[in-house]
Amino acid sequence: MLKGDGDGWVVLADGSRRWGRYGAAGLLLHAVGTTDPGHVLMQYRSGWTHQGNTWGLPGGARNSGETSITAALREFGEEVAGDLGPVDLEGVHRQDLGVWVFDTVLASTRERRPFFPGNHESTIMRWVPVAEVADLPLLPALGVTWPDLYHALSQPFVLVVDATNASPPRDAIGTLHDEVAELVRVGVPDDVLPPDLGLAPLHRRFPTALFVVDASAPALEPAPGTQVVRTAGPAGTTVLEVARSHADAACTVVVTDDSALRLHCVAAGTHPVPLSWLHRASRSDGGR
């Protein structure tokens, strides 16, 4: 990858231009609210920029070999002054125009830190209530994608993985835990999700994982975004209790090969899938 080798225009079939020879990416930073949808960080674009005097997101051209997440974070650092701090990746929305794509990286933060324009491409950085974004004069492309982004912001994704039947236990649990941790890290492509989730379309989403094991299971290495839960009674009861505790606040997918438990999961408002689904999701690159 060469620094800045993505700079340049791409001409679409309709004659319009988009910036970024290898596509582009931006960061939608969401400060999660406790009693409301929260706020997102918006950038008022300078008048001289392409389609300027509009509100958009910090972002820009991807360089060759650069992932959309790396590009979005790099562009944020170039265009925004202030400490981003710790964030949680929630998903990637892709606007695919054939010869050019724009990836919006959704990330959440627990506080509204102060931010300011980091270069001459913008004149204002502002935390805007989520409910008020649609009323702003938006960059046209953001205006097209905002309805999907708006709904995706309120749809966290949780995986509850039943590892109580892994066999042979000592080897299989560690391997399965590593597989889940990697899936949390790289994200789940939407095209492998169960069809009845009712989620706003994303290219990829990053779950929080709850990995349920027997109380006597061996210790497991900590992994970001993956919490190990040990049973405190019958395994199926623990899995169901964990799933129920998240069902109201998040789209919850329960991975289990216990057919009776799957029926209880449906009744609890969650979405059960067999372990084979997890393996298939892990093998899919989803157009990464």
Secondary structure, DSSP 8 states (H G I E B T S, - for coil): --TTTT-SEEE-TTS-EEE-TT-EEEEEEEE--SSS--EEEEEEE-TTSTT-SSEE-SEEE--TT--HHHHHHHHHHHHEES-----EEEEEEEEE-SS-EEEEEEEEESS----EE-STTEEEEEEEEGGGGGGS-B-HHHHHHHHHHHHHTT--EEEEEE-TT-SSHHHHHHHHHHHHHHHHHH-EEGGGS-TTS-----SEE--EEEEEE-TT------BTTEEEEE-SS-HHHHHHHHHHHHHTTSEEEEE-S-HHHHHHHHHTT-EEE-HHHHHHHHH--TT-
